[in-house]
Amino acid sequence: MSNNSNNHKKSLKDLNMMNSFMWAEATEDPENAKIISEIIIRRVLGIEVHNVTIDAEKQYHSLIPGGRGIRLDLQVTEKEGGNTVRVYDIEPNNYKESDIGRRSRYHQSISDAKNLGSRKYFKYLPDYFSIWILPYDPFNDDRMIYTVKNSVVENPKIVYNDGVTKVYLYTKGTKGGNDNLRALLNFMENSSEENAVDSDLCKIQGILDVIRNNEEVGERYMTWEDVIEYEKRDSYEDGRKSGLEQGLEQGLEQGINALVSACREFGKSNDEIVAILMEKFSLTEDEATNKVTNN
């Protein structure tokens, strides 16, 4: 890991749609979130959504006391006749997740339990779609899209419809997909005017232009990045001065604890803090979760 701040610090105008700060800003406004989610769902799943409710950074608490909750970057709930019929979770994920399949499974389980309620028949459980947008290949087959559904092992031709579809998108994948999906994934990672090659992407580019030209957003971003970088750099400096491996570990621990405290002052949820620690300190999810839980 490097402590060179010049390697990580980007200006607001350089942030792409995969960046957690830019994604949060772009989807904070419900109308913007609706535009972005409808474009992604249509290009990924081929579904036109109607009568939807949008929740950015949706948080679900655990079903048991002391259990782990979840935070969803963007959840789209679609209703027909007053009933929720489909739920879409859209998750851009910049850091590499070693157990992304199990994480997706946990997200689904919490979402299902919350959306079914306690007095409904299972037929009312809505269809569930998760869309993970990743800058790395989760299955090492160079595909831009991996669609996962449950099936009967002995005879895959049997239709096993549990209503669950999980899609993993690899922004640099070359196999499968189509031109519209390829353009979307390229724009997600390279969010610039020259890559807004059609009307849909121009709409998203327009949202980004407003954000990038907003002085308040720029100040908020710089403050947030300065806090993160200061705590990270300070932890390495403490370790370097000691000249000992133990000192480095102690300095790193102090930096992590300080960053957790700073995140809480900024109102970040535990899941958000876990994601930040994974990205900024190259921790595994279990390591980051332990740091947050014990701090």
Disulfide bonds with the S-S distance in Angstrom:
none
